[in-house]
Amino acid sequence: MENLTIEKKPIMLKYGAILGLLTVFVSVLSYVINGAENLERPFWEKALGYLVIIGVITMGIKKFKELNNGNLKIGDAIKTGVGIALIGGLIVGVYIFIFFNYIEPGFIDRIMEMTQEKMIEQNPDMDEDQMEMALSMSKKFMSPLAMMFFSVIGNLIMGLIISLVAGLIMKHEEQYI
């Protein structure tokens, strides 16, 4: 039997773009519904975000399997799913950069104010030096570039887990006699 080599790249690009755009849409929808003042992500946004990433990665892996005559190795599922997650994460990273630098440039300052209020509430005995040190560490992780980085890394980790599970469920290797 002849082994077909299916290109993963077009599947990764297509489904990665779908993942990134749907994730940005959910974020924009939440921003419009909840407003700029609400800094907490509501449950529905988190749930919808998980459904989007699980659904899109699974559909991409299923499409690869379909194009590969129903055959799917776990390694191919992981490569495809992580590629989709990477492309989606990069799109979301660009959105985060644009959001924090141009749409809501004061958003990080509001997050820092909320962080300071929570720190005071949880540790009323904290002195000013400790507070400043904790806030400066938090601020480093709240830069748009750091948030872009963590978005991509988070997507990759989720993509790996989802791909592994989907690959285990959908795997099918043709047996040659």
C-alpha positions, -999 to 999 in steps of 0.1 A, spaced: 0 0 0 11 35 -7 14 59 22 0 93 15 17 123 31 -8 148 41 4 183 47 -5 195 82 5 231 75 -27 242 57 -49 225 84 -29 243 111 -31 276 94 -69 274 87 -80 260 120 -54 282 139 -69 313 122 -104 301 132 -93 295 168 -76 329 171 -104 348 155 -131 330 176 -111 336 208 -107 373 200 -144 375 192 -153 360 226 -130 385 243 -144 414 224 -180 402 231 -172 400 268 -156 434 268 -187 449 251 -211 431 275 -192 436 307 -176 469 300 -141 481 305 -146 485 343 -152 448 350 -117 433 352 -129 398 362 -136 373 334 -171 360 338 -178 322 339 -195 322 306 -164 337 289 -141 311 304 -165 282 295 -170 295 260 -132 299 256 -126 263 266 -153 251 243 -138 271 214 -103 257 219 -114 222 224 -138 223 195 -115 239 170 -85 217 177 -106 186 177 -121 196 143 -87 203 129 -74 169 140 -106 152 126 -100 170 93 -64 157 92 -77 122 99 -103 125 72 -77 136 46 -54 108 57 -80 81 47 -92 77 83 -57 70 97 -44 90 126 -13 85 147 -11 102 181 21 120 170 2 135 140 -27 145 162 -3 163 186 16 180 159 -16 192 142 -33 203 175 -2 221 188 3 238 155 -34 250 155 -29 262 191 3 281 182 -13 300 153 -44 307 174 -22 319 203 -2 342 180 -34 358 167 -46 363 203 -12 376 213 -14 403 186 -49 412 197 -37 415 234 -8 438 222 -33 460 203 -58 460 231 -34 470 259 -15 495 238 -42 512 217 -78 502 227 -75 503 265 -40 517 274 -51 523 311 -63 487 316 -31 474 331 -31 503 356 -66 494 367 -55 458 371 -26 469 392 -49 491 414 -72 461 419 -42 439 427 -31 464 453 -65 466 469 -66 428 471 -31 427 487 -41 452 513 -73 433 520 -55 400 524 -24 413 542 -34 445 561 0 443 581 21 445 549 45 475 550 51 499 521 84 483 510 69 448 507 39 463 489 61 481 464 82 450 458 52 428 452 35 454 429 67 458 409 69 421 403 33 420 393 38 449 369 66 430 351 41 401 344 14 426 333 33 442 304 16 436 270 46 416 258 46 394 289 8 388 285 13 380 248 40 354 258 18 338 285 -12 337 261 9 318 235 24 295 261 -11 289 277 -25 280 243 3 256 235 -2 238 268 -39 236 263 -33 225 227 -10 197 238 -34 184 263 -64 186 240 -44 170 211 -32 142 232 -68 133 244 -83 138 209 -55 117 194 -60 89 219 -97 89 212 -95 92 174 -63 72 167 -65 47 139 -35 32 122 -40 11 90 -27 -24 95 -5 -38 67 -3 -75 62 
